[in-house]
Amino acid sequence: MELPKFLLADNTDHPEGIFIVHTQYPRFIINLQDDEVEWLEEFSKEDEADLMEETEMLIDAATAFYDREISRYEQ
């Protein structure tokens, strides 16, 4: 099975949360409500430096995905 790059998720235990799951490396879940990121990977010290450069771009992409999905629901 080929997973989409991003998935929209929710959970009734966190009704205010807006969760986006990034399914490709580096995998993470972001809560757009507070921009908290939970990484699903373990990183070496060397990887962490590269990751910091990529993090902002990934968060922007996750936010754009969410905006696109919501606009499709509203049509």
N, C-alpha and C positions, 0 to 999 in steps of 0.2 A: 504494500500500500504506500502510495506517495502522499505525504501529509502536506497541507498548505503551509506556507512560511509562518503565518500568524493564525491564531485561533482566538475567538472571543469567548470568554468564560464568565460564569457567575456562580454564586454560592449563596444560599439562603441564610447561612450563618454570618455572612458579611454583606448585608443588603445594600450598603452604600458603595461597595467595592466595584470597580470596573477593571476586570482582569484581562490582559492580553498575554497569550502564551506564544513565545517565539520558539519554533520547533527545530530550527537549524542551529548549527554551532555558531556562536555560543548560546546554548539554550537558556531561557530565562522566563520568568513570569513577572510582569509589571502590573502594579495596581495604579491605574491612571488617576485615581482619586487623590493619592498622595505621592505618586512617582516612586514608591518603594519598589525595589527590584530584588527578586530572589533568583539567584543564579542556580541552574541545575547542572552545572559543571564545576569541576575543581580545577584551579589554575595554578601554575607555577609562578614564581616571582617575575620571570621574564614575560610570561603571558599577560600578567596584570598590567604592565606598562602599555602593551598593544591594545588591551581591552579598554583601557580608559579612553584611548583615542576613538575607538569604535562605538563606545557606549552612547554618546550623544546622538550619533547617526541612527543607531538602532532604536532608541527611544522616540526619536522623531518619526521613524518609519512605523513604529507601533501606534503612535498617535494618529498618523495619517490613515493607517488601516482602520482604526476605530471610527474616525470621522467618515470615511468612505462607507463602512458597513452601516452606520447609523443613518446616513443619508439615503441608503438603499431601502431601509425599513420605512423611512418617512414618505417614500414615494407612493 
